[in-house]
Amino acid sequence: MRIWRDLAAIPAADRGAAIAIGNMDGVHLGHRALIDRARAIAAERGCPAAALTFEPHPRLLFQPDAAPFLLYGPEEKLALLAATGLDATYVQSFDRALSLLPAAEFVSEILVRKFGVSHVVVGEDFHFGHKRGGDVALLRELGGRHGFGVTTLAPVPAPDGGVCSSSRIRALLAEGKPAEAAALLDRYWTLQGVVERGDQIGRTIGYPTANFRLGKVLHPARGIYAVEAQIDGHGPWHAGAANFGIRPTVADRGDLMEVHLLDFTGDLYGRRISVRLVDYVRPEKKFDGLDALQAQIALDCRVVREMLAAARPRGSAAGAS
């Protein structure tokens, strides 16, 4: 997949595409439906299939102090988009100037002048332009004026009766329901980070951990998880038990992901680790001391092995899921 960040220099070969438009945070089943339709239309027309996404996420512009909410960082999102079979992705910078662009100018300046789109695929509730002033009806009208087609898709239903959306996935992860979130993503949600050196208390009680911070990515419910982890983006996925939280028994160092790999030995400091959340074991709690903590970890690891053995397999994409 070709990635174009300088949108003023898109080559002729990647203009005239059928494009799916959206923030694509999560590249979940709803986004996949848009992309699949764009690919089908592109195949019929003999043109490229592309996605148009925005960086940073608009919420980061309008709510810069908001709590972390992104499902994936920019590079992880692009890896997931590449795995869908798209020919190209256009990464449009979202800044104050773009946010002030009226809906009609968004179409004429971005979709037509920059991309020369032949077809656009969006959700039924798609809005665009300054203060979200444009809707699907206006997009169809402008498409007719500028010579491109418009296809709209209904929301993809979720197993719980709602719809598949990034906000619903965030809510499920915040509630400690990673398996339910995985059903909407069609993959286990994965966190990535560089392993940092800690106080090594886990090592002293027989359960060494690989620790990393989540940064601007969504913070899931605090507690213990059954996970699988991959080192440096390749190789096998190792079974593990992870704690996300503030470590109330030991010391509050701020929210931290700590992963104990059940059948792994080796030094992981400074290496990149990918951790996919398979299931939720229990909330985080404070214990009376290290002996009680050690006993609980042993129990948690037994539960984790059972959960992972019973877990439903989920697809992966580009090592990011």
Order of alpha helices (4+ residues) and beta strands (2+ residues): beta-beta-alpha-beta-alpha-alpha-beta-alpha-beta-alpha-beta-alpha-alpha-beta-alpha-beta-beta-beta-beta-beta-alpha
